[in-house]
Amino acid sequence: MKVIPSSIPGLLILEPEVFGDERGFFYESFNERAFANSAGINVRFVQDNHSRSGRNVLRGLHYQIRQPQGKLVRVTNGEVFDVTVDIRKSSATFGKWSAEILSEKNRRMRWIPPGFAHGFLVTSDCAEVQYKTTDYWAPQHERCIVWNDPALKIDWPLNGEPVVSKKDRAGVPFKQAEVFA
């Protein structure tokens, strides 16, 4: 596994070793020992999530203020513009965002530690996103920062108006969001 640091400390891009031939391909999407050895992170995942969305669906920016979740995110079908926002007030990159194209073709994954808001925009006809989390979903602690907050200046590669859920449209501006110390 190749580990690539991102522009924000703690966020990692992971490239698995892929073995392919005329039959297709094989790779380990997660191996606890390899993750610890390559990324230097010992983590326990408790939940796997899988979503399927059509083109221009925008999900996020989500996080849990209590029971914060670390996430290992990958795309198994299609392509997404995957975004994280540092919401750790004590961080030198507080309020900064980072993005990465995740796709079935590049097979890249992102490690997103607790303390970040996360969202994505589907840039293909459809996309299937799978992610492991380090804590369980806790709807009472779930929060959402509005995806188009002008203070964040996220450069979403939009092609028209995004498809956004009612819950995500009701997200709060970054300046009003509950954040981590």
Summary of the structure (lengths in Angstrom):
residues: 181
radius of gyration: 15.9
end to end distance: 32.0
largest distance: 53.2
contacts: 540
relative contact order: 0.24
helix: 10%
strand: 44%
